[in-house]
Amino acid sequence: MEHIIRHSRRIAIAIIGGLVVLIGLVMIPYPGPGWLVVFAGLAILATEFEKAQRALDYVGGIYEKWQAWLKRQSFYVKLSAWAVTAIVVVMTVWLLNGYGMMNDWFNLGKDWLYSPIFS
């Protein structure tokens, strides 16, 4: 019986941790806590899986190196990084028809605001 409980716990942690990591990966290009969510998911997985702990250590090291590199860069490189983030956000809102909904709400009559996916 104890083996079944241990195995069930391990499966539950794998599912929950895996979902948290996937959600975090989707969130990375957007402003907010994407990397924090990835690290949280890996920490959940690391409670049961040694490879997840190694991945957490490795990814954490890469993240720290990226932050240190970005901190050393000129204003224009930092501005470019923020611009890429802004473009990703604007394109996502457009593709998910966020601007199309605003077009309808405010009766703007701008057909280009509609997403090509939801047209």
Buried (B, 14 or more C-beta within 10 A) or exposed (E): EEEEEEEEEEEEBBEEBBEBBEBBBEBBBEEEEBBEBBBBBBBBBBEBBEEBBEBBEEBBEEBEEEEEEEEEEEEEEEEEEEEEBEEBBEEEBBEEBBBBBEBEEEEEEEEEBBBEEEE
